[in-house]
């Protein structure tokens, strides 16, 4: 028979694992974004929330949600993600190809555009298979992208990247004292990832010739970095009532990674040894969350349901990586999802100091989701904000 305090053990385990990574220096961390996939649905709310337990996105929110999530089998998904001024930058390059590059790319408008440029075009899928339900969740996903960003002055870095992420876990009910109200759930998720990136730097005035020549194969001759890792997420969720839930997730509780650097992508494909290998970590993140489901009276015709989410994310970064901690103003997140007529979902949110909005159409086996949302690339509010657009189509059984 478990004692009254046995339900606290998962919390202690989560904290121990999370703090284990704090021994690593900030320079020994990879980007935590490599360990998760962003969907248009969650993007429209400002991210996957800690108290989430709805569908495939539970894989990237909280493994405790597997215990109560309704069954969902996703066969595939195609989502396009566009970040930053993709179209103005593309238009400037296209104009420079047809005209004088010196004249077009030295205008004040273009100079302002590239002063702190970050733009990305990404694709999630077609490998995007997953299952959630019956207390378990698992999936395998792929995504790719091309990034263009300013390195210094008029020098730009162009980077192509590809990633595969596989993950699976279980959710289960935990005991509470006999008279305690509500239910307590726990969860464990294991994940593995592989991320490859090849990049090179180019002066702005040379970009039109590069695009005109369509020299995509150049990436194969440039330095290539392969990052691989495995790790765990741990989660808790306490459903005080049917309408109110509190949750905690220790993401990347223990997630070591290896970064191997090759002289070129061709060397990697040919089986050559890496020039350098380094042991790294995905930074541990402790997220706190709340979900509230307001009453939707029958007189409000057409309203099928409403969820309100509130998170405080990465609460212990000042312990795990004190040299790289974010401003606390970037940590709160608020999301609201309204379901109309069981078909149309309206979403809005606020995260990292920036707004988000989206909508979804559920056509049974096919669901279409769109989102417009902000991302803050710096550690301080408003220093390097980028707005994004996502459009996704996913197929379910």
Secondary structure, DSSP 8 states (H G I E B T S, - for coil): ---GGGGGHHHHHHHHHHHHGGGS-GGGEE-GGGG----HHHHTTTS--TT--SSGGGGGT-GGGGGT---EEEEEEEEEEEESSHHHHHHHHHHHHHS-HHHHTTSHHHHHHHTT-EEEEEEEEEEEEEEEETTEEEEEEEEEEEEEEEEETTEEEEEEEEEEEEEEEEEEEE---TT--SEEEEEEEEEEEEEEEEEEEEEHHHHHHHHHHT-GGGGGGS-EEEEEEEEEEEEEEEESSSSEEEEEEEETTT-EEEEEEES-HHHHHTT---SEEEEEEE--EEEEEEEE-----TTSTTEEEEEEEEEE-STTHHHH-GGG---GGGTEEEEEEEEETTTEEEEEEEETTEEEEEEEEEETTEEEEEEEEEEE-SSSTTSSEEEEEEEEEEEE-
